[in-house]
Amino acid sequence: MVKLRSFETADIRELHRWSNDSRSILMVGRTPLTYEQVLQEVEGKRRNNDLLLGIENEEQQLVGWVFLKDIDHGHGRASIGILLAPEARGKGYGKIAMEQMIDVGFKQLRLNKIYLTTRGTNEQAIGLYKKIGFTVEGKLRQHAYVDGQYLDTYFMGILASEWGTQE
């Protein structure tokens, strides 16, 4: 049982910990962040009216966050992102949380398309996104410099009609 709830300022300490996990840093391709930098990132998302939700497990513990950003109602699209606590990965929370957030995007925000980008080396995430229903729409070759090498970035998307929510 996974529940989405409002992502609160008090949750930023956990987000800071997750963000500085070695695998998170490698997959995102950046340097470690200070607490203040993570706080500024969250505040920036709030100013942009991004939808930020915390992910709770069956014990009501915060195990991650999921968000819709760059919400464009005129074009009916938004970008989705997710980050789980290192100890919460591989337990199915990500799939359920993504599906719940996609439901919000298509059914409540009435979006037509939800998209994301991910590193070509993140095979676990790509597999998850395909299982949910995302399609690889393109590959940006050697688009990111991570850990001493250039990596491809995959652009993936899902349409409301593919999700089965259009009437």
Buried (B, 14 or more C-beta within 10 A) or exposed (E): EBBBEEBEEEBBEBBBBBBBBEEBBBBBBEEEBEBEBBBEBBEEBEEEEBBBBBBBBEEEEBBBBBBBBEBEEEEBBBBBBBBBBBEBBEEEBBBBBBBBBBEBBBEEBEBBBBBBBBBBBBEBBBEBBEEBBBEBEEEEEEBBEBEEEEBBBBBBBBBBEBBEBEE
